[in-house]
Amino acid sequence: MPLHQVRPYVQHNVIFALLTEVGLLGTVPFLLLLGAWTRNAFRLWADHSVEFAMRAVSLIFLAYLVNYLVNGMFHDVALIQMMNLGLFFLAGLMMSICQSTRVTQAEELPTYETRPQ
């Protein structure tokens, strides 16, 4: 089948669309990024020392990501710019909260004086 005949068609899967546009070199880092964000969202939700409102952002991100991937199985949601905007906005907000909680927890750690040897 000549490829120029299928050029106007759009893939019906967000992962396949990404794979055909950027290949493995672009798809694998994107999937690893989604995996890292998911791991951080679960870690933030499990950290009970963080205020509930901040922890709830991780649940909103996870719900949005599940919606993005499930919806993306049936059509390419990456074509809808607001879907990507929402995903990256929530990921940035969640990662900002993760960074701020790490900084606060690092400030609360006890410091020990070391003796010169």
ChimeraX attribute file (.defattr): number of C-alpha atoms within 10 A of each C-alpha:
attribute: neighborCount
match mode: 1-to-1
recipient: residues
	/A:1	5
	/A:2	6
	/A:3	6
	/A:4	7
	/A:5	8
	/A:6	9
	/A:7	8
	/A:8	7
	/A:9	7
	/A:10	11
	/A:11	14
	/A:12	14
	/A:13	19
	/A:14	20
	/A:15	20
	/A:16	16
	/A:17	20
	/A:18	18
	/A:19	15
	/A:20	12
	/A:21	11
	/A:22	11
	/A:23	12
	/A:24	12
	/A:25	9
	/A:26	13
	/A:27	18
	/A:28	14
	/A:29	11
	/A:30	14
	/A:31	12
	/A:32	11
	/A:33	12
	/A:34	15
	/A:35	12
	/A:36	11
	/A:37	20
	/A:38	17
	/A:39	12
	/A:40	17
	/A:41	23
	/A:42	14
	/A:43	14
	/A:44	23
	/A:45	18
	/A:46	12
	/A:47	13
	/A:48	10
	/A:49	11
	/A:50	16
	/A:51	11
	/A:52	11
	/A:53	8
	/A:54	16
	/A:55	22
	/A:56	15
	/A:57	20
	/A:58	27
	/A:59	16
	/A:60	15
	/A:61	23
	/A:62	20
	/A:63	11
	/A:64	17
	/A:65	20
	/A:66	12
	/A:67	13
	/A:68	19
	/A:69	16
	/A:70	14
	/A:71	14
	/A:72	18
	/A:73	15
	/A:74	12
	/A:75	18
	/A:76	20
	/A:77	21
	/A:78	17
	/A:79	12
	/A:80	9
	/A:81	9
	/A:82	11
	/A:83	16
	/A:84	14
	/A:85	12
	/A:86	15
	/A:87	16
	/A:88	13
	/A:89	13
	/A:90	19
	/A:91	24
	/A:92	14
	/A:93	15
	/A:94	24
	/A:95	18
	/A:96	12
	/A:97	18
	/A:98	20
	/A:99	12
	/A:100	12
	/A:101	18
	/A:102	12
	/A:103	11
	/A:104	11
	/A:105	12
	/A:106	10
	/A:107	10
	/A:108	9
	/A:109	8
	/A:110	7
	/A:111	7
	/A:112	6
	/A:113	6
	/A:114	6
	/A:115	5
	/A:116	4
	/A:117	3
